[in-house]
Amino acid sequence: MSLSKAIQYFEDLIFFTAPKIPRCPATCSCTKDSAFCVDTKAIPKSFPPGIISLTMVNAAFTTIPEGAFSHLHLLQFLLLNSNTFTTIADDAFAGLSHLQYLFIENNDIQALSKYTFRGLKSLTHLSLSNNNLQQLPRDLFKHLDILTDLDLRGNSFRCNCKIKWLVDWMEKTNTSVPAVYCASPFEFQGRRIHDLAPRDFNCISADFVVYETFPFHSVSVESYEFNEDQFVAFAQPDSGFCTLYVWDHVEMVFRKHHNITSRSAVYCKPVVINNTLYMVVAQLFGGSHIYKWMEDPQRFVKIQDIDTSRVRKPNFVETFQLDGEWYFIVADSSKAGSTSIYRWNSNGFYSHQSLHPWHRDTHVEFLNVGGKPHLILSSASQPPVVYQWNHSQKQFVFHSLITELADVQMVKHFWVRKVLYLCLTRFIGDSKILRWEGQRFMEIQTLPSRGSMAVYPFTVGLYQYLILGSDFSFSRVYLWDDLTQRFQPFKELNMRAPRAFNLVSVDKKDILLAASFKGNTLAYQHLVVDLSAK
């Protein structure tokens, strides 16, 4: 081989075996360490080595995918200006550990993920100006430890709970942030986000979620504590049982504890007297009875029958204490019976007083009005009747009618800031909220409630609720508004023909029990939700 051919051979060998240096993409212009790209249809896959600065303008694609620039691991400056970007994927800038300047300006980005800028540990300058951002995900800048400049101008920020974290971050950060303004809602429109404070946002809300389902129908539910345990009692007219459940502190659920066998239980009312547990079991047929809990063996034993000549068709049982003595009252809903009061005398409960007969009473509420004990009887045949306790006679005497409204199925009372209120629920007409004005109750609010046979006001923490059951649609939960002094609609719960409610607070859980006449009995957990944490 001649010398010239040998030289040519080795030159060809070097040409074909040496790695090829990537060229500048056709839509870009490149220098030794920078690239400027216009009208590209995708992020180019290759650039000359040593590129530390990249600018992309008028790109013809909308999404920046995950790891889009990972092949440019030396990048220190990245400008994505005046493009049509709408979406930036999680970890879109993964692999850019040297990136210091990132400008994503004049695009149409409406939302970002909290992981958009993950891994940019060297980032000092970030601009998201002139996009269409309305909110930013919580802790978006959490791991940008050395960020010194942030530009959020030119966006339409909605200053609600989703941006509360940003307000708090701006108060604490050393990062320089030019003035950013709220576009909405109305009360914050035009205000600088810097001028807002976390306390300007009321972001604590609540919810009710199904916690436990009991596979039976029931018409009453009562809770009680005994021997340091939490119990609930359900009346099941279909099976005839008065079923007791106990709270399991390990499994955090109610588990079955005991059954009291009866023919047609409509109400199971527990009462603890001198550390002894008694259960008043009201039945539609076969008379009503009183049971006593025996520790050895552990079971309920019937100790007393309730006079069937007085109580013919019981509908509700209430217990209360007066002058140190225990009483219970049975609301009788028959045409021939009489709502009757029984008093404890150390050996059992005995007849104390019969209230008005023939009125088909459906419910009794015991309460103190003006420091005096009262009973309010609801009836299917007349407006609610008020009885007042006479200390000298030790009897309840007729006092007044609350309203001229008929068809009041139930009356329940509640207190808000030492003010007494009543709620009257009706099956056909609207329910009413009344306020005690010192001499009488005055109507202050009407609530739609067709098909309602049960109402229950209850308090969880600072929240005052009212739930109205319905046989025709969803049951409605209302939340008391201190500003308007009225209930506002809060949530609808799907339950079939509820007849009673009861709140149990145990092991830092608030459980609302709902006795259902036509479906499963349900337990809802009340959850406090921080809307700014989402």
C-alpha positions in Angstrom: 0.0 0.0 0.0 1.4 3.4 -1.0 1.9 6.0 1.7 -0.8 8.3 0.3 -3.4 5.4 0.3 -2.4 4.5 3.9 -2.9 8.1 5.0 -6.3 8.2 3.3 -7.3 4.9 4.9 -6.5 6.2 8.4 -8.3 9.5 7.8 -11.4 7.6 6.7 -11.2 5.3 9.7 -11.1 8.3 12.1 -14.0 10.0 10.3 -16.3 7.0 10.4 -15.4 5.8 14.0 -15.2 9.1 15.8 -18.4 10.3 17.6 -20.4 12.8 15.6 -20.9 16.2 17.3 -24.7 17.0 17.3 -25.6 19.9 15.1 -27.8 22.9 15.9 -31.5 22.0 15.3 -32.9 23.5 12.1 -35.3 25.8 13.9 -32.6 27.1 16.2 -29.5 29.3 16.0 -26.6 28.3 18.2 -23.4 29.7 19.6 -20.8 28.0 21.6 -22.9 27.8 24.7 -26.4 29.0 23.8 -29.4 28.2 21.6 -32.3 30.3 20.4 -35.2 28.4 18.9 -38.3 29.8 17.1 -41.4 28.0 15.8 -40.3 24.5 16.9 -42.9 21.7 16.8 -41.3 19.9 19.7 -38.3 20.2 22.1 -35.3 19.2 20.0 -33.7 15.9 21.0 -30.1 17.0 20.4 -28.0 20.2 20.8 -24.3 20.9 20.4 -22.4 20.1 23.6 -21.9 22.8 26.2 -25.3 24.5 25.9 -26.0 26.3 29.1 -28.6 28.8 27.8 -31.8 27.9 25.9 -34.5 30.2 24.6 -37.7 29.0 23.0 -40.2 31.4 21.4 -43.5 30.8 19.5 -43.2 27.0 19.9 -46.0 25.1 18.1 -46.8 22.6 20.9 -48.8 23.0 24.1 -47.4 20.5 26.6 -44.0 20.3 28.2 -43.6 16.6 29.1 -41.8 15.0 32.0 -38.0 15.2 31.7 -38.3 17.4 28.6 -34.9 19.0 29.1 -33.0 16.2 30.9 -30.6 15.8 27.9 -29.4 19.4 28.6 -28.1 18.7 32.1 -25.7 21.7 31.9 -28.5 24.3 31.5 -28.2 27.3 33.7 -30.7 29.6 31.8 -34.0 28.6 30.3 -36.5 31.0 28.8 -39.9 29.8 27.4 -41.5 33.0 26.2 -44.6 33.7 24.1 -45.5 30.1 23.4 -48.8 28.3 23.5 -48.0 26.2 26.5 -51.1 25.2 28.5 -49.7 22.2 30.5 -46.5 21.5 32.3 -46.1 17.9 33.4 -44.7 16.7 36.8 -40.9 16.7 36.8 -40.8 18.5 33.5 -37.5 20.0 34.5 -36.0 16.9 36.0 -32.2 16.6 35.5 -31.6 20.3 35.5 -29.7 20.5 38.8 -27.6 23.5 37.5 -30.5 25.6 36.3 -30.5 29.1 37.9 -32.9 31.1 35.8 -36.3 29.9 34.6 -38.7 32.2 32.8 -42.0 30.8 31.7 -43.8 34.0 30.5 -46.6 35.0 28.1 -48.1 31.5 27.8 -51.6 30.2 28.5 -50.8 28.0 31.5 -53.8 27.8 33.8 -52.6 25.3 36.5 -49.4 23.8 37.8 -48.6 20.6 39.8 -46.9 20.9 43.1 -44.1 18.8 41.5 -43.6 21.0 38.5 -40.3 22.4 39.8 -39.1 19.4 41.7 -35.3 18.9 41.7 -34.4 22.5 40.8 -32.1 22.9 43.7 -30.0 25.7 42.1 -32.9 27.9 41.0 -32.5 31.5 42.0 -34.8 33.3 39.6 -38.3 32.1 38.5 -40.8 34.0 36.4 -44.4 32.8 35.8 -45.6 36.2 34.7 -48.4 36.8 32.1 -49.9 33.4 32.1 -53.5 32.5 33.0 -52.8 31.1 36.5 -55.7 31.4 39.0 -54.2 29.3 41.8 -51.0 27.7 42.7 -50.7 24.3 44.4 -49.7 24.3 48.1 -46.0 24.3 48.8 -45.1 24.8 45.1 -41.9 26.6 46.1 -41.1 24.5 49.2 -37.9 22.9 47.9 -36.6 25.9 46.0 -34.3 26.7 48.9 -32.2 29.5 47.3 -34.9 31.2 45.3 -34.2 35.0 45.4 -36.6 36.4 42.8 -40.1 35.3 41.9 -42.4 37.1 39.4 -46.1 36.2 39.4 -47.4 39.4 37.8 -50.0 39.3 35.0 -52.1 36.4 36.2 -55.7 36.2 37.3 -55.4 34.9 40.8 -58.5 33.8 42.6 -57.8 34.8 46.2 -59.6 32.0 48.1 -58.6 29.3 50.5 -56.5 27.6 47.8 -54.1 30.6 47.9 -54.0 31.1 51.6 -50.7 29.1 51.7 -49.1 31.6 49.3 -50.2 34.5 51.5 -48.5 32.8 54.5 -45.4 32.0 52.4 -45.1 35.6 51.2 -45.1 36.8 54.9 -42.2 34.5 55.8 -40.0 34.2 52.7 -36.9 36.3 51.9 -37.6 35.9 48.2 -38.3 39.1 46.4 -41.8 39.1 44.8 -43.1 42.1 42.9 -46.7 43.2 43.6 -49.4 40.6 42.6 -53.1 41.4 42.7 -56.3 39.5 43.2 -58.7 39.2 40.3 -61.4 37.6 42.4 -63.5 37.1 44.4 -65.3 40.4 44.7 -64.3 41.2 48.3 -60.6 40.9 47.4 -60.7 42.1 43.8 -57.8 44.5 43.1 -56.1 44.0 46.5 -52.4 43.1 46.7 -51.8 39.6 47.8 -49.0 41.0 50.0 -51.6 43.0 51.9 -53.7 40.0 52.8 -53.2 37.9 55.9 -54.0 34.3 56.6 -56.7 35.3 59.0 -58.6 36.9 56.1 -59.5 33.4 54.9 -62.1 31.3 56.6 -60.9 27.9 55.3 -62.1 25.5 58.0 -65.1 23.6 56.9 -66.7 20.3 57.8 -68.3 17.2 56.2 -70.3 14.2 57.1 -69.2 10.8 55.7 -70.7 7.4 56.2 -68.6 5.7 58.9 -70.5 2.5 59.7 -73.6 0.8 58.4 -75.9 -1.3 60.6 -77.9 -3.9 58.5 -81.3 -3.3 60.1 -84.3 -0.9 60.2 -84.7 1.1 63.4 -87.0 3.9 64.6 -85.1 5.2 67.7 -81.5 5.5 68.7 -80.2 6.6 72.2 -76.7 6.8 73.5 -75.5 6.3 77.1 -72.4 5.7 79.1 -72.1 2.9 81.6 -69.2 1.3 83.4 -66.9 3.7 81.5 -68.1 2.3 78.1 -70.0 4.1 75.4 -73.3 2.4 74.2 -76.1 3.0 71.8 -79.6 1.4 71.8 -81.7 0.9 68.7 -85.4 0.0 68.6 -86.1 -2.4 65.8 -89.9 -2.9 65.3 -89.4 -5.4 62.4 -87.4 -7.9 64.5 -88.9 -6.8 67.8 -85.4 -6.3 69.3 -84.0 -3.6 71.4 -80.4 -3.9 70.2 -77.4 -2.6 72.1 -74.0 -1.8 70.6 -70.8 -0.9 72.5 -68.0 1.2 71.2 -64.8 -0.8 70.5 -61.9 1.4 71.5 -59.4 -0.8 69.5 -61.3 -1.3 66.2 -62.9 2.1 66.5 -66.4 0.8 65.6 -69.6 -0.1 67.3 -70.0 -3.8 67.9 -73.0 -5.8 68.9 -73.4 -6.2 72.7 -76.8 -7.4 73.6 -80.4 -7.9 72.5 -83.6 -7.3 74.5 -86.2 -9.5 72.9 -89.6 -7.8 72.5 -92.6 -8.0 70.2 -92.6 -4.6 68.6 -90.1 -2.2 70.2 -90.6 1.4 69.1 -88.4 3.1 71.7 -85.5 1.9 73.9 -84.6 4.5 76.5 -81.7 3.9 78.9 -81.4 5.6 82.3 -78.6 5.1 84.9 -79.8 5.6 88.5 -77.4 5.1 91.4 -74.9 3.3 89.1 -77.6 0.8 87.9 -78.7 0.6 84.3 -82.4 0.5 83.4 -84.0 0.2 80.0 -87.5 1.4 79.3 -88.7 -0.6 76.3 -91.9 0.9 74.7 -93.8 -1.5 72.5 -96.7 -1.2 70.1 -98.1 -4.5 71.1 -97.9 -6.6 74.3 -97.4 -3.7 76.6 -94.2 -1.8 77.6 -91.7 -2.9 80.1 -88.7 -1.8 82.3 -85.6 -3.9 82.3 -82.6 -3.9 84.7 -79.0 -4.8 83.7 -77.6 -7.7 85.8 -73.8 -8.1 85.9 -73.9 -11.8 86.8 -74.9 -13.2 84.5 -74.6 -10.2 82.1 -78.1 -9.8 80.8 -81.3 -7.6 81.1 -84.0 -8.8 83.4 -87.6 -7.5 83.2 -88.5 -5.9 86.5 -91.7 -4.0 85.7 -94.6 -3.7 83.3 -96.1 -0.3 82.3 -99.8 0.1 82.7 -101.4 -0.7 79.3 -104.6 1.1 80.3 -102.7 4.4 80.3 -100.1 3.8 77.6 -101.7 2.1 74.6 -99.6 3.2 71.6 -96.3 4.6 72.8 -94.3 6.7 70.3 -91.5 8.3 72.3 -89.8 8.1 75.8 -88.0 11.0 77.6 -86.2 10.9 81.0 -85.4 13.8 83.2 -84.6 14.8 86.8 -86.6 17.2 88.9 -85.9 18.2 92.5 -83.4 15.3 92.8 -85.9 12.7 91.6 -85.9 10.7 88.3 -88.9 10.6 85.9 -89.7 9.3 82.5 -92.6 10.3 80.3 -94.2 8.2 77.5 -95.8 10.1 74.6 -98.9 8.1 73.6 -100.1 8.4 70.0 -103.4 6.4 70.3 -106.8 8.0 70.4 -107.7 6.3 73.7 -104.4 6.6 75.5 -102.8 9.3 77.6 -99.3 10.7 77.7 -98.1 9.6 81.2 -95.3 10.5 83.6 -93.6 7.9 85.9 -91.5 8.6 88.9 -88.7 6.5 90.4 -89.2 5.6 94.1 -86.1 3.4 94.8 -87.9 0.1 93.8 -89.2 1.0 90.4 -91.0 3.6 88.3 -94.6 4.2 89.3 -97.4 6.3 87.8 -97.1 9.9 88.7 -99.3 12.0 86.4 -101.4 11.7 83.2 -101.4 14.6 80.9 -104.0 15.3 78.3 -105.7 12.2 76.7 -107.0 11.8 73.2 -104.5 14.0 71.5 -102.3 11.4 69.8 -99.0 12.8 71.0 -95.9 12.0 68.9 -93.1 13.5 71.0 -92.1 15.1 74.3 -89.3 17.6 74.9 -88.1 18.5 78.4 -86.4 21.9 78.8 -85.9 24.8 81.1 -87.5 28.1 80.0 -86.6 31.1 82.2 -85.2 28.8 84.8 -88.4 26.8 85.1 -88.9 23.1 83.9 -91.3 22.7 81.0 -92.6 19.9 78.8 -93.6 20.5 75.2 -95.9 17.9 73.7 -96.1 17.5 70.0 -99.3 16.1 68.6 -100.8 14.9 65.3 -104.2 16.5 66.3 -103.4 19.9 67.7 -100.6 22.6 68.0 -97.7 21.9 70.5 -98.7 22.2 74.1 -96.5 23.6 76.9 -96.7 22.4 80.4 -94.9 24.0 83.3 -93.7 22.3 86.5 -95.4 23.4 89.7 -93.0 22.8 92.6 -95.7 22.9 95.3 -98.0 20.4 93.6 -95.1 18.4 92.0 -97.2 18.3 88.9 -96.9 19.7 85.4 -99.8 22.2 84.7 -101.0 23.5 81.3 -99.2 26.7 80.4 -99.8 27.6 76.7 -99.8 26.7 73.1 -96.6 27.6 71.3 -98.1 28.3 67.9 -101.3 27.7 66.0 -99.5 25.3 63.6 -100.8 21.7 63.5 -99.1 18.6 62.2 -96.0 19.2 64.3 -94.3 15.9 64.6 -91.5 16.9 66.9 -90.2 19.9 68.9 -86.5 20.1 69.8 -84.7 22.9 71.6 -81.1 24.2 71.4 -79.1 27.1 72.7 -76.9 29.5 70.8 -74.9 32.0 72.9 -77.3 31.7 75.8 -80.3 32.3 73.6 -83.0 29.6 73.6 -84.4 28.3 70.3 -87.0 25.7 69.2 -87.3 23.8 66.0 -90.7 22.5 65.0 -90.7 19.8 62.3 -93.8 19.0 60.2 -94.6 16.3 57.8 -96.8 18.3 55.4 -95.9 22.0 56.0 -92.6 23.8 56.5 -90.6 23.5 59.6 -90.1 26.5 61.9 -87.3 28.0 64.0 -88.6 30.0 67.0 -86.6 32.2 69.4 -87.4 32.8 73.1 -88.1 36.5 73.5 -88.5 36.6 77.3 -92.3 36.2 77.3 -93.0 33.9 74.4 -91.4 32.2 71.4 -91.3 34.2 68.1 -90.8 32.6 64.7 -87.6 33.7 63.0 -87.1 31.2 60.1 -88.9 28.8 57.9 -87.2 25.6 56.6 -88.7 23.5 53.7 -89.2 20.0 55.1 -92.0 18.1 53.4 -92.0 14.5 54.7 -90.1 15.3 57.9 -90.8 13.3 61.0 -87.5 13.9 62.8 -85.4 16.9 63.6 -82.2 17.0 65.7 -80.1 20.1 66.7 -76.6 19.3 67.7 -73.2 20.9 68.4 -69.8 19.7 67.3 -67.0 22.0 68.5 -67.9 25.5 67.3 -70.5 24.3 64.8 -74.2 24.4 65.6 -76.1 22.1 63.2 -79.7 21.1 62.6 -80.7 18.0 60.6 -84.1 17.6 59.2 -85.1 14.1 58.1 -87.3 13.4 55.1 -89.3 10.5 53.8 -89.5 12.0 50.3 -86.0 13.1 49.5 -82.5 13.7 51.0 -82.3 14.7 54.6 -80.8 18.1 55.0 -78.1 19.4 57.4 -78.2 23.1 58.2 -75.4 25.1 59.8 -76.0 28.1 62.0 -74.7 31.4 60.7 -73.8 33.8 63.5 -73.9 36.8 61.2 -77.5 36.3 60.0 -78.7 34.4 63.2 -80.2 31.9 60.8 -79.6 28.3 59.6 -78.0 28.0 56.2 -78.1 24.9 54.0 -74.9 22.8 54.5 -75.2 19.3 53.2 -77.7 16.6 52.0 -77.5 13.1 53.4 -79.0 10.1 51.7 -80.9 8.0 54.2 -84.3 6.4 53.9 -87.1 7.5 56.2 -85.1 8.6 59.2 -87.0 8.6 62.5 -84.3 9.6 65.0 -80.8 11.0 65.3 -78.1 10.9 68.0 -74.6 12.3 68.3 -71.9 10.3 70.0 -68.5 11.8 70.8 -65.9 9.1 71.6 -62.1 8.7 71.1 -61.9 12.1 69.4 -64.5 11.1 66.9 -68.0 12.7 66.4 -70.5 10.1 65.1 -74.0 11.1 64.0 -76.3 8.0 64.2 -79.4 7.9 62.1 -82.2 5.5 62.7 -83.9 4.5 59.4 -87.4 3.1 59.2 -87.0 1.8 55.6 -83.2 1.4 55.0 -80.0 0.5 56.8 -79.3 2.4 60.0 -76.3 4.6 59.4 -73.4 6.2 61.3 -71.8 9.4 59.9 -68.5 10.8 61.0 -68.2 14.5 61.3 -64.9 15.6 59.8 -63.2 19.0 60.0 -61.7 19.9 56.6 -59.0 22.5 56.0 -59.9 23.8 52.5 -56.5 25.5 52.3 -54.7 22.2 52.7 -55.9 20.7 49.4 
